[in-house]
Amino acid sequence: MAESIVLAFSGGLDTSFCVPWLREERGGDVVTVVVDTGGLDDGERRALAEKSAKLGARAHHCVDARADYFRETLRFLIAGNVLRGGVYPLCVGAERSLQARVVAETARKLGAKAVAHGCTAAGNDQVRFEIALRTLAPDLEILAPIRDQGLSREQEAKYLRERGFEVSAERAAYSVNRGLWGCTIGGKETTDTLESIPESAWVVTRGAFERPRAAEEHALDFERGVPVALDGQRLDPVALIEKLDALAAPFGIGRGIHLGETILGMKGRVAFEAPAAHVLIAAHRELEKLVLTQRQQRLKELVAAAYGDWIHEGQFVEPACRDAEALLERSQERVSGAVGVTLRAGAPFVTGVRSPFSLKAAGRGVYGEAAGEWTAADAAGFSRILALPAQLAARAGTRAREARK
């Protein structure tokens, strides 16, 4: 009986190549697994199953992991307002550890001894998948045909065409990954640092700036840092993100190109679209400013920066991530309230926030108008004492200069 190989399948060029290659080179029965962490509709799910069968897979599984993805990862990225390099909301890399776990669980259920992925040797995803697999399923053999054979996208496309499989020119030219938190696009333009990808290569915001739209007013409600309602309608987080994504995408919100450090230590560049992520982080961050103290915000920023780095690096299984999540969750106890957001071309604009835990409403002073909590003499004394360190430093410098004369 042929061995079973469970392949993490996206339907893209790389994983499509893996199906016939594994059958021919390993002589195994390939079982494809799509771990749905967002970005797929029913038609796309059916198309993936049909494509798997045409490529020669023995069986195909689609696992809906969207709710798990939000519960285990996305709520903490929102709590931390995580934007790598100040712009990139970890659109798809954050889900790889979860996808690897589901693939390993499927392999165990089927009695398979090997799992496979379609990552390249130069990318981040190979690291993310394999850290999770080696930690959670060290007994399974890991196969990486694209990486280990050193194949180019042109070679993969040629291999598939020679076996009668259709490969579109666009699919061969651009690598697209899409999930609940956004979409990434890689192509020849992103291998350099000078150009953007063409308008035709964008996925969810294509044509947004060619057809400007009038601004729209919307409202978001959060409870303990979790988005729970959009325009007064209560929704579960997955449905809310999907609806907000559809509202914000036509404005070109969340479109960008991220240039930063890869896990392997070199510079990398990728185009991304994350409409809902950018709106939610902007709204959540403004609500936090209203309800958290300055020290809470500073501490949380430090922890969130480290957490974002670890998730980017595929270290979701690292125990330190649970420690960071504990602090982030604790920080959200009072992050409840409503946020008004204007959607307009290119970016969301937060119009205002309110919360029962407002620190502004708790004070009796009015900034720039009336003190309320202290007297004029208190203010003068505070300024005098606060200036003391700088005064002493200036005085010491003056004395030193005089001594050298």
C-alpha positions as CSV (number, residue, x, y, z in Angstrom):
1,M,0.0,0.0,0.0
2,A,1.3,3.4,-1.0
3,E,2.3,5.8,1.8
4,S,0.0,8.8,2.5
5,I,1.5,12.3,2.3
6,V,-0.6,15.1,3.7
7,L,0.1,18.3,1.8
8,A,-0.7,21.8,3.1
9,F,-2.6,23.0,0.0
10,S,-3.4,26.6,-1.2
11,G,-4.1,25.9,-4.8
12,G,-1.3,28.3,-5.9
13,L,1.5,27.4,-8.2
14,D,3.9,26.0,-5.6
15,T,1.4,23.6,-3.9
16,S,-0.2,22.6,-7.2
17,F,3.3,21.5,-8.4
18,C,3.7,19.5,-5.2
19,V,0.8,17.1,-5.9
20,P,2.0,15.4,-9.1
21,W,5.7,15.7,-8.0
22,L,5.1,13.9,-4.7
23,R,3.1,11.2,-6.5
24,E,5.8,10.6,-9.1
25,E,8.9,11.0,-7.0
26,R,7.7,9.5,-3.8
27,G,5.1,7.1,-5.1
28,G,2.7,8.2,-2.4
29,D,-1.0,9.0,-2.2
30,V,-1.3,12.7,-1.7
31,V,-4.0,14.1,0.5
32,T,-4.5,17.8,0.2
33,V,-5.5,19.9,3.2
34,V,-6.8,23.5,2.9
35,V,-6.8,25.2,6.4
36,D,-9.3,28.0,5.8
37,T,-8.1,31.0,7.8
38,G,-10.1,33.4,5.7
39,G,-10.3,34.9,2.3
40,L,-12.2,32.0,0.7
41,D,-15.9,31.9,-0.4
42,D,-17.9,28.7,-1.1
43,G,-17.1,28.8,-4.8
44,E,-13.4,29.1,-4.1
45,R,-13.5,26.2,-1.7
46,R,-15.2,24.0,-4.3
47,A,-12.7,25.1,-6.9
48,L,-9.8,24.1,-4.6
49,A,-11.4,20.6,-4.1
50,E,-11.8,20.2,-7.9
51,K,-8.3,21.4,-8.6
52,S,-6.9,18.9,-6.0
53,A,-8.7,16.1,-7.7
54,K,-7.5,17.1,-11.2
55,L,-3.9,17.3,-10.0
56,G,-4.2,13.7,-8.8
57,A,-4.7,13.9,-5.0
58,R,-6.4,10.8,-3.5
59,A,-8.5,13.0,-1.1
60,H,-9.0,16.6,-0.1
61,H,-10.0,18.1,3.2
62,C,-11.0,21.7,4.0
63,V,-10.9,22.7,7.6
64,D,-12.6,25.9,8.7
65,A,-10.1,27.4,11.2
66,R,-11.2,31.1,11.0
67,A,-12.7,31.2,14.5
68,D,-9.6,29.5,16.0
69,Y,-7.4,31.9,14.2
70,F,-9.1,34.9,15.7
71,R,-9.3,33.4,19.2
72,E,-5.7,32.2,19.3
73,T,-3.9,34.9,17.4
74,L,-5.8,37.8,15.9
75,R,-7.3,39.1,19.1
76,F,-3.8,39.5,20.5
77,L,-2.6,41.3,17.4
78,I,-5.5,43.7,17.8
79,A,-4.8,44.1,21.5
80,G,-1.2,44.9,20.7
81,N,-2.0,47.1,17.7
82,V,0.7,45.1,15.9
83,L,2.0,46.7,12.7
84,R,5.4,45.5,11.7
85,G,7.6,48.3,10.5
86,G,4.7,50.6,11.5
87,V,2.7,49.5,8.4
88,Y,2.3,45.8,8.0
89,P,-0.3,43.9,10.1
90,L,1.2,40.4,9.7
91,C,-1.4,39.6,7.1
92,V,-0.7,35.9,6.5
93,G,2.4,34.8,8.3
94,A,0.6,34.8,11.6
95,E,-1.6,31.9,10.6
96,R,1.1,29.5,9.5
97,S,1.6,27.9,12.9
98,L,-2.1,27.1,13.2
99,Q,-2.2,25.8,9.6
100,A,0.8,23.5,10.4
101,R,-0.9,22.2,13.5
102,V,-4.1,21.3,11.6
103,V,-2.1,19.6,8.8
104,A,-0.3,17.6,11.5
105,E,-3.6,16.7,13.2
106,T,-5.0,15.6,9.9
107,A,-1.9,13.4,9.1
108,R,-2.3,11.7,12.5
109,K,-6.0,11.0,11.9
110,L,-5.2,9.4,8.6
111,G,-2.2,7.5,9.9
112,A,0.2,9.3,7.5
113,K,3.9,9.4,8.3
114,A,4.8,12.5,6.2
115,V,3.6,16.0,5.7
116,A,4.6,18.4,2.9
117,H,4.5,22.1,2.2
118,G,5.3,24.2,-0.9
119,C,7.6,26.8,0.6
120,T,10.8,28.0,-1.0
121,A,14.3,28.2,0.5
122,A,14.3,32.0,0.6
123,G,10.9,32.6,2.2
124,N,9.7,33.0,5.8
125,D,6.9,30.4,5.6
126,Q,9.3,27.4,5.5
127,V,10.5,28.5,8.9
128,R,7.1,29.1,10.3
129,F,5.7,25.7,9.1
130,E,8.7,23.7,10.3
131,I,9.1,25.3,13.7
132,A,5.5,24.3,14.4
133,L,5.7,20.9,12.8
134,R,9.0,20.0,14.6
135,T,7.6,21.1,17.9
136,L,4.1,19.7,17.7
137,A,4.7,16.6,15.5
138,P,8.3,15.6,15.7
139,D,7.5,12.1,14.6
140,L,6.3,13.2,11.1
141,E,8.6,13.4,8.1
142,I,8.6,16.9,6.6
143,L,8.8,17.2,2.8
144,A,9.5,20.5,1.0
145,P,9.8,19.8,-2.7
146,I,10.1,23.4,-3.9
147,R,12.8,24.3,-1.4
148,D,14.8,21.1,-1.6
149,Q,14.8,20.9,-5.4
150,G,15.7,24.6,-5.7
151,L,12.9,25.1,-8.3
152,S,11.9,28.4,-9.9
153,R,8.3,29.4,-10.6
154,E,9.1,29.1,-14.3
155,Q,10.3,25.5,-13.8
156,E,7.2,24.6,-11.8
157,A,4.9,26.1,-14.4
158,K,6.8,24.2,-17.2
159,Y,6.5,20.9,-15.2
160,L,2.8,21.3,-14.8
161,R,2.2,22.2,-18.4
162,E,4.1,19.2,-19.6
163,R,1.7,17.1,-17.7
164,G,-1.4,18.7,-19.2
165,F,-2.2,21.0,-16.3
166,E,-3.2,24.6,-17.0
167,V,-1.2,27.4,-15.5
168,S,-2.3,31.0,-16.0
169,A,0.4,33.6,-16.8
170,E,-0.8,35.8,-13.9
171,R,-0.6,32.9,-11.4
172,A,2.9,32.1,-12.5
173,A,4.0,35.8,-12.3
174,Y,2.6,36.6,-8.8
175,S,2.4,34.7,-5.6
176,V,-0.8,35.6,-3.7
177,N,-1.7,34.5,-0.2
178,R,-5.0,35.6,1.3
179,G,-6.4,35.2,4.8
180,L,-8.8,36.7,7.3
181,W,-6.3,39.4,8.3
182,G,-5.3,40.4,4.7
183,C,-3.6,39.5,1.5
184,T,0.0,39.5,0.4
185,I,1.3,39.7,-3.2
186,G,4.8,38.9,-4.4
187,G,6.2,39.4,-7.9
188,K,9.2,40.6,-9.8
189,E,8.6,44.2,-8.6
190,T,8.9,43.2,-4.9
191,T,12.3,41.5,-5.5
192,D,13.7,45.0,-5.9
193,T,13.0,48.2,-3.9
194,L,12.0,50.7,-6.5
195,E,8.6,49.8,-8.0
196,S,5.1,49.0,-6.9
197,I,3.2,46.1,-8.3
198,P,0.9,47.0,-11.2
199,E,-2.7,47.9,-10.6
200,S,-3.8,44.6,-12.1
201,A,-1.9,42.6,-9.5
202,W,-3.8,44.0,-6.5
203,V,-6.5,41.7,-5.3
204,V,-9.1,43.2,-3.0
205,T,-8.3,47.0,-3.6
206,R,-7.8,46.8,-7.4
207,G,-9.1,50.0,-9.1
208,A,-9.9,51.7,-5.8
209,F,-8.1,54.9,-6.7
210,E,-9.3,54.9,-10.3
211,R,-12.9,55.1,-9.1
212,P,-12.9,57.5,-6.0
213,R,-15.8,57.0,-3.6
214,A,-17.5,59.5,-1.3
215,A,-16.5,59.1,2.3
216,E,-18.6,56.9,4.6
217,E,-19.2,57.1,8.3
218,H,-19.2,53.9,10.3
219,A,-19.2,52.8,14.0
220,L,-17.3,50.1,15.8
221,D,-17.9,48.7,19.3
222,F,-15.3,46.9,21.3
223,E,-15.7,44.8,24.5
224,R,-12.5,44.1,26.4
225,G,-10.5,44.8,23.3
226,V,-12.5,42.5,21.0
227,P,-14.6,44.1,18.1
228,V,-18.2,43.0,18.7
229,A,-20.4,45.3,16.6
230,L,-20.3,47.2,13.3
231,D,-22.8,50.0,12.8
232,G,-24.8,48.8,15.7
233,Q,-25.1,45.2,14.5
234,R,-23.6,42.7,16.8
235,L,-21.4,40.2,14.9
236,D,-19.0,37.4,15.8
237,P,-15.4,38.6,15.2
238,V,-14.9,36.6,12.0
239,A,-18.1,37.9,10.4
240,L,-17.3,41.5,11.5
241,I,-13.8,41.4,10.0
242,E,-15.1,40.0,6.7
243,K,-17.9,42.6,6.5
244,L,-15.5,45.5,7.4
245,D,-13.0,44.2,4.8
246,A,-15.7,44.4,2.1
247,L,-16.6,48.0,3.2
248,A,-13.0,49.3,3.4
249,A,-11.4,47.7,0.4
250,P,-13.1,49.9,-2.3
251,F,-11.4,52.9,-0.6
252,G,-8.0,51.4,-1.1
253,I,-7.6,51.3,2.7
254,G,-4.9,48.9,4.0
255,R,-2.9,48.8,0.7
256,G,0.9,49.0,1.1
257,I,4.3,47.6,0.5
258,H,6.3,46.4,3.4
259,L,10.1,46.4,3.4
260,G,11.7,44.7,6.4
261,E,13.8,42.0,7.9
262,T,13.0,38.4,6.9
263,I,13.4,35.6,9.5
264,L,16.5,34.5,7.6
265,G,18.1,37.9,8.2
266,M,18.0,39.5,4.8
267,K,15.8,42.3,3.6
268,G,12.5,41.3,2.1
269,R,9.6,43.2,0.4
270,V,6.0,42.3,-0.1
271,A,2.9,44.1,-1.3
272,F,-0.2,43.7,1.0
273,E,-3.8,44.6,1.4
274,A,-5.4,44.6,4.8
275,P,-8.5,46.8,4.8
276,A,-10.2,45.5,8.0
277,A,-6.9,45.1,9.9
278,H,-6.0,48.8,9.3
279,V,-9.4,50.1,10.3
280,L,-9.6,47.9,13.4
281,I,-6.1,48.7,14.7
282,A,-6.7,52.5,14.1
283,A,-10.0,52.4,16.0
284,H,-8.7,50.1,18.8
285,R,-5.5,52.2,19.4
286,E,-7.6,55.4,19.8
287,L,-9.9,53.7,22.3
288,E,-7.0,52.5,24.3
289,K,-5.7,56.1,24.5
290,L,-8.9,57.0,26.3
291,V,-9.0,54.2,28.8
292,L,-5.4,53.2,29.6
293,T,-2.8,55.1,31.6
294,Q,0.4,56.3,30.0
295,R,2.4,53.6,31.7
296,Q,0.0,50.9,30.7
297,Q,0.3,52.0,27.1
298,R,4.1,52.1,27.2
299,L,4.4,48.7,28.8
300,K,2.0,47.2,26.4
301,E,3.8,48.7,23.4
302,L,7.0,47.0,24.5
303,V,5.4,43.6,25.0
304,A,3.4,43.9,21.7
305,A,6.5,44.7,19.7
306,A,8.2,41.6,21.0
307,Y,5.0,39.5,20.5
308,G,4.7,40.7,16.9
309,D,8.3,39.8,16.2
310,W,7.8,36.3,17.6
311,I,4.6,35.7,15.6
312,H,6.3,36.9,12.5
313,E,9.2,34.5,13.1
314,G,6.9,31.6,13.5
315,Q,7.5,31.3,17.2
316,F,3.8,30.9,18.2
317,V,4.6,27.7,20.0
318,E,7.3,29.4,22.1
319,P,6.1,29.6,25.8
320,A,7.0,33.3,25.9
321,C,4.1,34.0,23.6
322,R,1.6,32.7,26.2
323,D,3.3,35.1,28.7
324,A,2.9,38.1,26.4
325,E,-0.7,37.1,25.6
326,A,-1.5,37.0,29.4
327,L,-0.3,40.6,29.7
328,L,-2.1,41.7,26.6
329,E,-5.4,40.1,27.7
330,R,-5.1,41.7,31.1
331,S,-4.5,45.1,29.5
332,Q,-7.8,44.9,27.7
333,E,-10.1,44.7,30.7
334,R,-11.3,48.3,30.3
335,V,-10.9,48.6,26.5
336,S,-14.6,48.7,25.9
337,G,-16.5,51.5,24.1
338,A,-17.6,52.9,20.7
339,V,-15.4,54.4,18.0
340,G,-16.6,56.5,15.0
341,V,-14.6,55.9,11.8
342,T,-14.7,57.7,8.5
343,L,-13.7,55.5,5.5
344,R,-12.0,57.7,2.8
345,A,-9.6,57.1,0.0
346,G,-6.4,55.4,1.3
347,A,-6.9,55.5,5.0
348,P,-9.5,55.4,7.8
349,F,-10.0,58.6,10.0
350,V,-11.1,58.1,13.6
351,T,-13.7,60.8,14.3
352,G,-14.2,60.1,18.0
353,V,-14.4,57.6,20.9
354,R,-16.4,57.1,24.0
355,S,-16.2,54.6,26.9
356,P,-17.6,54.1,30.4
357,F,-13.9,53.8,31.5
358,S,-12.9,57.1,30.0
359,L,-10.0,58.6,32.0
360,K,-10.7,62.0,30.4
361,A,-14.3,61.9,31.7
362,A,-13.0,60.9,35.2
363,G,-11.0,64.1,35.6
364,R,-12.3,67.5,36.7
365,G,-9.9,69.5,34.7
366,V,-10.2,70.6,31.0
367,Y,-7.0,70.6,29.1
368,G,-5.9,74.2,28.2
369,E,-8.9,75.7,30.0
370,A,-9.2,74.9,33.7
371,A,-7.1,72.9,36.1
372,G,-9.8,71.5,38.4
373,E,-7.5,68.9,40.1
374,W,-4.8,71.4,41.4
375,T,-4.2,75.0,42.2
376,A,-2.1,77.6,40.4
377,A,0.5,77.3,43.1
378,D,0.6,73.5,42.6
379,A,1.2,73.9,38.9
380,A,4.0,76.4,39.5
381,G,5.7,74.1,42.0
382,F,5.3,71.1,39.7
383,S,7.0,73.0,36.8
384,R,9.8,74.1,39.1
385,I,10.5,70.6,40.3
386,L,10.2,69.0,36.8
387,A,12.7,71.5,35.5
388,L,15.3,70.7,38.2
389,P,17.2,67.8,36.4
390,A,17.8,70.0,33.3
391,Q,18.7,72.9,35.5
392,L,21.3,70.9,37.4
393,A,22.8,69.6,34.1
394,A,23.1,73.1,32.7
395,R,24.6,74.4,35.9
396,A,27.2,71.6,36.0
397,G,28.1,72.3,32.3
398,T,28.6,76.0,33.1
399,R,30.9,75.3,36.0
400,A,32.9,72.8,34.0
401,R,33.5,75.4,31.2
402,E,34.5,78.1,33.7
403,A,37.0,75.7,35.4
404,R,38.7,75.1,32.1
405,K,39.3,78.7,31.4
